[in-house]
Amino acid sequence: MTGEAVSALQAIIYSRGRLQLLDQRLLPFQTVYLDVPDVKAAWTQIRDMVVRGAPAIGCTGALAMAVELHANKGAGKDFSSVEETVQFINATLDYLVTSRPTAVNLADAANKLRAVTASASAAPAATPLSVCGAVIEAAEAFLADDIAANKAMGAYGADALLAAAKARGRGVGGRLRVLTHCNTGSLATAGFGTALGVIRALHERGLLEHAFCTETRPYNQGARLTAFELAHDGLPATLICDSAAAALMGTGQVDAVVVGADRVVANGDTANKIGTQSLSIAAAHYGVPFFIAAPTTTLDPALPSGEHIVIEQRTHEELTHFRGQRVAAEGVGVWNPSFDVAPGALIEGIITEKGMVPKQDGAFQVRSFMAQLGLWAQPAGHSAAADHAADAVASGSGSGPAVPRGFRALDLESVKHYVAARPGLQQRVGPADSVESWSVREVGDGNINFVFIVEGPSGSLCIKQALPYVRCVGEDWPLTQDRCRIEAEALGEEAAVCPAHVPALYLYDPAMALIAMHFLAPPHIILRRGLIAGATYPALAAHLADFLAATLFHTSALKLSTTAFRQKIAQFTNDEMCRLTEQVILTEPYITAKNNRWTSPQLDADVAALQSDVAARVAVSELKSLFIGRPQALLHGDLHTGSIMVTDTETAVIDPEFAFVGPMAFDVAKILANLLLAYFSTDGHEAASGQSREAQRAWLLSCMRDIWSGFTSAFCRLWSEHAAAGGDLYPAALVGPEAPAGPATLAACQAAFLEGLWGETVSFMGAFVIRRLVGIAHVADMDSIADPDTRAACERRALRFGRRMLVEGSRSGLGSVAALTEAAEAARAAPSS
């Protein structure tokens, strides 16, 4: 329809069940409104820039959801249950967000409507009609709220620009000359505008001397839209080409710059239309105050800095063609980002409808600002050291782990749209318009997280999401999602020193408690599964020895200064995951606990004996003291055969969400203990298949010996190489090559260190074996033995040997890895009764 009957500056027309958008692609020559009958039409019109501007896009998405429910779903009548209603709404919102991933307002609107959906569906006597009604009303509120917010923002912004210009002696008789970029007025919002709203507010006060707008290549929003709005409202205005802005500032004709935003992150870095970054640099050079005007819905405190912002790439034709005609040479490459990022350090102020975002020591306090407004909660475990000391006031409170603002659990369908909304991930899987053809599998076989494999025409990804509770138990056992941050940062630490054996990390999303990684495709297999099948891996021992040596040495005070080491302890404080370890490994197997399970009744007497074993209780208590009180290096924390992926020639260590700074023996013992469990299980698999496992048993014991010997050799080599300029624990003045008796001292220190490490390793091995037979989480090596009597016989031998390792440690014939594997052979051959 044409727009004779409506204001040319009304970008969105809505009445319940009907939505129309002004086709801004045709401005200023035609005023045409397009119907938006459903969400798919909205997705296309947002993507094709019929509507643009982050606030307008957010309103459009919300209202399209309302139209979908009212006009196409009978306001809820077409749904058979509340569950079906909720599933439809959440999936539809996920789809909508993929249309413009950089504009945070769209994602924010979707998150708010999800929250409304969750609340309405949980209400007593909830029905599809009541849920849909609540969502429709919430969506309709976006329009009025946006206009009110823009008016408030204009007033705050006018005050801020006047004060900044006055402080610099700028202005013409108290009136300001203001430069803006792109379009941030009534056409980009529900009305009045953000940055252009600030200019309008100055004009209403009689304090606007002149407005300058850039053309905003390549889509020309400034020339087509902002100039149109300025002329329509009768404001004194001049249009300039983008590349003239710095020259204009150099002539002294600009008193302030104010632009909008598509995303403002925790440190004030701001993503906005391409060209914003260069404007901020030019403004800083010429001493012109540079402002951002953005509603709080555009502030994204979950992202720490601009480097985490996903930047949308636009079609090549925007640069190579004009009105359908090619104007660029064939064969030339094109780089066409829709946005860039203005550094927070170059921004004078961030204007919102709630006032100015405060600064402390020159740094924007986005997180504390949003927290004080009740619009953001600090994730549990996040510390000031991880972000900024001044943001510590935003720490979450209350019982149980905090759930990040915007978190939602993904499923097989929504994970596709999550990936499609992030170009950096989407490009690894396939074109965005191919998303419906992508396949997704959930492959998590652990006890805590969900793991999705997303595959498409261009490749694949692994998406891992941390739920706010223990997966194998449910919501009755809450668990911090900060473990996702720990895992992402641990992967980075490991990759820095051992890149050959760590998967590439592509994204960490703190709000979604999610990481995206390289998918280790077949023939990669989880080591435990391969061992159960009877496989051996000739490269495994050497690879794990290198991984252990590199990660444990380089993150210890053998390499680091004590200052750097203490910082690492703080960075990787992982309290809830450590407490989980203390509970399920170092306490519960030795007491009566509801989480415990074992092969019953076959092992009832064995478990009863263990839980009344004073020596075992003393030994495990000593281990807990060691676990708590011996920070030596950054540990993987869960280095078992389920956390390793292998082929005959490759090894990759995954899942370091239990990472913390603790005793080195913990990591070494965990992998050795899991190989020992595989060894004791072979009789059960042999009995079931009728095929000999003798060769695999010999390899498993050899692998244990080779891991220990390879690790100690590589570890001592690194220690010796860094002795001249090593860490503070063994300073060069004591053990360096130039120190008196330095080499001899170093050799003696190494020998003593490894002797103590072996004793601790053996005791921890015992605890790990016991917990996998008696505690909450078993190993498939044993559990996959179908016959309970056969399984119990294997488990009893392992349990007895585990108790020996725990209590005796490296004493009584277990003083070396060779002696331990010999003792394991004897224990396996012993009667199980």
Secondary structure, DSSP 8 states (H G I E B T S, - for coil): -B-TTS-TT--EEEETTEEEEE-TTSTTT--BEEE--SHHHHHHHHHTTSS-SHHHHHHHHHHHHHHIIIIISGGGTT-SSHHHHHHHHHHHHHHHHTTSSS-HHHHHHHHHHHHHHHHHHHSTT--HHHHHHHHHHHHHHHHHHHHHHHHHHHHHHHHHHHHHHHHTT-SBTTBEEEEE-S--STTTSSSS-SHHHHHHHHHHTT-EEEEEEE--TTTTHIIIIIHHHHHHHT--EEEE-GGGHHHHHHTT--SEEEE--SEEETTS-EEEETTHHHHHHHHHHHT--EEEE--GGGEETTS-SGGGS---B--THHHHEETTEE-S-TT-----BSEEEE-GGG-SEEEETTEE--EETTEE-HHHHHHHTTS----TT--GGGS-GGGGGG---SSS----TT-----TTHHHHHHHT-HHHHHHH--GGGGGG-EEEE---SSS-EEEEEEETTEEEEEEE--SEETTTEEEEE--THHHHHHHHHHHHHHHH-GGGS--EEEEETTTTEEEE----TT-EEHHHHHHTT---TTHHHHHHHHHHHHHHHTSTTTS-HHHHHHHHHHT--HHHHHHHHHHTTTGGGS--TT---STTTTHHHHHHHHT-HHHHHHHHHHHHHHHH---EEE-S--SGGGEEE-SS-EEE---TT-EEE-HHHHHHHHHHHHHHHHHHHHHHHHHH----HHHHHHHHHHHHHHHHHHHHHHHHHHHHTGGG--SSS-HHHHSTTSTTHHHHHHHHHHHHHHHHHHHHHHHHHHHHHHHHHSS---HHHHT---HHHHHHHHHHHHHHHHHHHHHTT-TT-SSHHHHHHHHHHHHHS---
